[in-house]
Amino acid sequence: MTDFAIDETLMRELLREQHPDLAGLDIRRVDAGWDNQQWRLGEELAVRIPRTERAPELLRKEREWLSVLAPRLPLPIPVHVRAGEPSALFPRPWSVVRWVPGEPADRAPIERGDHAAGVLAEFLAALHREAPAGAFPGSNRGAPPREAAGGFEQQLHLVADGVAADVRRVWAEAVAAPDREGPPRWLHGDLHPANVVVTDGTLSGVLDFGELCAGDPAADLAAAWLLLPEGAADGFFDAYAEATAAEVDTATVLRARGWALLRCLSLIGIGLAGERGLPGGQRTWGPAGRAALARVLATG
């Protein structure tokens, strides 16, 4: 990760330079985000500004597609409002987006599991429509889990020895599951606790569409374990099947569990980095990842 020096002074200067009508609004940094740093701007807006080399391309993707997808989605998302362009002050593009209120789920886990399962199912059913030709392949996120086998092996050391055998078994089942057939569907691509918000104990908004891509919905269905409390996954899959008028077969569930494992390992690793004070670390991600891993293993 490459960090750029970003502070409130720079943010004010950028707004005065390119959007002076917004420069007088209150601005404060939000402790969230991976590729993009986020700043709250007034009550209704936020600024997303790159802090990694790959972030500008992710922002361009959000600019292009979120306003297209938002009208059909039943939850608020950070729709692009204003463009910030590279200048002498800052060499990368940046964006002003709609603020999505709520508390990130890595800090305020979902408590109303049955309600949230229905909300999540409706959101994903609305999102998972056939993607247009040439839509983002999304590296391996919309592919069968076996294409991410390297990442799994690299991160397996993050789990305790007592559960490593179970983790390997669940992963083997995911890799062995038949591939999905049919046209690629739109995917969020990165549904984990820090990328959704919670209000009154239930899911209330979805953030960070930088990994938006097309492929197998199983990658997003991993959210059944990543986001929902224990015991809510079955209700989620039933609600998703009803909302999409299509059966969620065993192979899809197995692939989704594999993707959930990968995200759990990533969360645990980033959480450990946060505990050690390393760049890019997020302390709250580790507990969220370990809790989700326990839920994955409890289902089989």
TIVOBA-830692 format. One line per field, with one value per residue (C-alpha): x, y, z; residue number from 0. Coordinates in steps of 0.1 Angstrom, whole numbers, m for minus. Example, Ala and Ser with C-alpha at 12.3 -4.5 7.8 and 13.67 -1.06 7.14 Angstrom:
<nodes>
c1	(123  137)
c2	(m45  m11)
c3	(78  71)
nr	(0  1)
</nodes>
This chain:
<nodes>
c1	(0  12  m1  m4  m2  m38  m50  m78  m58  m53  m90  m100  m77  m90  m126  m118  m99  m126  m158  m158  m195  m187  m155  m174  m190  m178  m152  m138  m119  m138  m118  m128  m117  m88  m79  m97  m96  m130  m140  m174  m185  m214  m244  m252  m219  m185  m152  m134  m98  m72  m44  m32  m19  m49  m76  m81  m93  m117  m131  m136  m156  m178  m183  m195  m218  m232  m257  m269  m273  m287  m323  m330  m313  m334  m306  m286  m252  m225  m236  m212  m221  m191  m158  m124  m97  m59  m42  m10  m25  m31  m21  m51  m88  m112  m149  m177  m204  m236  m231  m247  m256  m251  m224  m200  m208  m172  m180  m217  m225  m259  m282  m316  m306  m339  m347  m312  m313  m344  m329  m297  m315  m336  m305  m285  m314  m318  m281  m275  m289  m272  m242  m237  m211  m177  m185  m156  m144  m132  m99  m109  m138  m165  m147  m148  m130  m102  m88  m81  m63  m30  m45  m61  m28  m9  m33  m41  m14  m37  m61  m55  m42  m73  m95  m71  m83  m120  m110  m92  m122  m146  m122  m119  m156  m158  m131  m147  m182  m194  m189  m219  m233  m250  m242  m222  m242  m233  m215  m205  m174  m163  m192  m176  m185  m165  m183  m219  m236  m260  m289  m311  m294  m300  m285  m291  m266  m239  m205  m174  m182  m146  m145  m177  m175  m194  m194  m207  m232  m217  m189  m215  m236  m207  m222  m246  m218  m196  m224  m253  m253  m252  m284  m295  m278  m306  m332  m311  m308  m345  m353  m328  m342  m377  m366  m348  m374  m345  m332  m300  m284  m259  m230  m237  m238  m205  m188  m202  m187  m153  m155  m165  m134  m112  m127  m125  m88  m82  m101  m81  m48  m57  m69  m35  m17  m38  m30  7  4  13  2  m32  m41  m76  m80  m118  m115  m98  m127  m152  m132  m129  m166  m175  m151  m168  m201  m188  m174  m206  m226  m208)
c2	(0  35  62  98  126  137  160  185  214  196  187  223  235  209  219  256  249  227  229  262  260  230  244  259  227  209  183  155  123  90  61  38  27  7  20  53  75  89  124  134  166  183  162  146  142  125  128  96  103  77  66  36  33  13  34  59  31  19  54  57  25  39  71  53  27  36  62  35  8  29  34  m3  m10  m11  3  36  35  62  76  99  136  157  148  159  159  157  190  205  200  163  141  117  120  120  120  137  111  108  100  67  70  42  25  1  m35  m42  m18  m24  m60  m69  m81  m84  m114  m124  m89  m83  m116  m104  m70  m84  m109  m82  m60  m88  m100  m65  m62  m96  m89  m99  m77  m60  m74  m62  m56  m58  m94  m84  m103  m136  m123  m135  m167  m201  m203  m225  m195  m179  m210  m192  m166  m192  m211  m179  m169  m203  m197  m171  m196  m216  m251  m265  m253  m255  m290  m278  m248  m270  m293  m264  m250  m284  m286  m252  m259  m292  m278  m275  m242  m219  m219  m189  m153  m132  m112  m78  m83  m60  m80  m70  m75  m76  m59  m27  m22  m21  0  m8  11  m2  m35  m43  m37  m1  7  m7  10  8  m6  m4  m41  m40  m67  m94  m131  m158  m145  m169  m144  m120  m147  m153  m123  m148  m156  m125  m101  m120  m134  m171  m189  m164  m180  m205  m177  m156  m182  m189  m152  m148  m178  m163  m128  m142  m169  m193  m222  m217  m251  m269  m261  m223  m226  m245  m219  m191  m207  m209  m172  m165  m183  m162  m130  m142  m149  m114  m97  m116  m106  m70  m70  m84  m57  m32  m47  m44  m8  m16  5  m4  m24  m22  m34  m40  m62  m91  m98  m95  m120  m145  m143  m149  m178  m194  m190  m206  m236  m240  m247  m278)
c3	(0  m9  13  1  27  30  58  64  50  16  15  21  m7  m31  m25  m28  m61  m78  m58  m39  m31  m9  7  37  48  79  70  92  84  88  101  72  38  23  m11  m7  24  33  47  58  41  58  66  32  14  16  m2  m14  m22  m33  m10  m31  m66  m78  m62  m91  m114  m87  m83  m121  m120  m92  m111  m142  m128  m94  m107  m132  m105  m77  m89  m88  m54  m22  0  m2  m18  m22  m56  m73  m70  m81  m98  m84  m110  m108  m102  m88  m53  m57  m86  m85  m93  m64  m59  m38  m31  m12  25  36  72  97  116  98  107  119  147  152  141  128  156  139  119  104  93  79  60  41  34  22  0  m16  m22  m39  m59  m73  m80  m95  m129  m161  m167  m201  m225  m216  m179  m155  m151  m116  m115  m97  m76  m99  m109  m93  m59  m73  m92  m58  m44  m42  m19  3  8  16  43  59  86  100  115  147  143  159  131  101  91  91  71  45  43  36  10  m7  m10  m25  m51  m60  m65  m101  m118  m124  m158  m174  m182  m156  m131  m116  m83  m55  m51  m16  8  42  75  69  36  49  75  103  118  146  145  108  74  62  34  13  7  m14  m49  m60  m67  m88  m113  m133  m126  m102  m76  m51  m44  m30  m13  10  29  45  69  66  76  93  128  135  124  98  67  59  60  38  11  12  9  m20  m38  m35  m46  m77  m84  m88  m67  m48  m54  m32  m55  m52  m14  m14  m36  m15  16  m1  m9  27  39  17  30  66  62  46  75  101  84  81  118  129  109  128  162  152  141  105  75  62  93  108  143  141  111  129  154  125  105  133  142  105  103  133  115  83  101  121  90  79)
nr	(0  1  2  3  4  5  6  7  8  9  10  11  12  13  14  15  16  17  18  19  20  21  22  23  24  25  26  27  28  29  30  31  32  33  34  35  36  37  38  39  40  41  42  43  44  45  46  47  48  49  50  51  52  53  54  55  56  57  58  59  60  61  62  63  64  65  66  67  68  69  70  71  72  73  74  75  76  77  78  79  80  81  82  83  84  85  86  87  88  89  90  91  92  93  94  95  96  97  98  99  100  101  102  103  104  105  106  107  108  109  110  111  112  113  114  115  116  117  118  119  120  121  122  123  124  125  126  127  128  129  130  131  132  133  134  135  136  137  138  139  140  141  142  143  144  145  146  147  148  149  150  151  152  153  154  155  156  157  158  159  160  161  162  163  164  165  166  167  168  169  170  171  172  173  174  175  176  177  178  179  180  181  182  183  184  185  186  187  188  189  190  191  192  193  194  195  196  197  198  199  200  201  202  203  204  205  206  207  208  209  210  211  212  213  214  215  216  217  218  219  220  221  222  223  224  225  226  227  228  229  230  231  232  233  234  235  236  237  238  239  240  241  242  243  244  245  246  247  248  249  250  251  252  253  254  255  256  257  258  259  260  261  262  263  264  265  266  267  268  269  270  271  272  273  274  275  276  277  278  279  280  281  282  283  284  285  286  287  288  289  290  291  292  293  294  295  296  297  298  299)
</nodes>
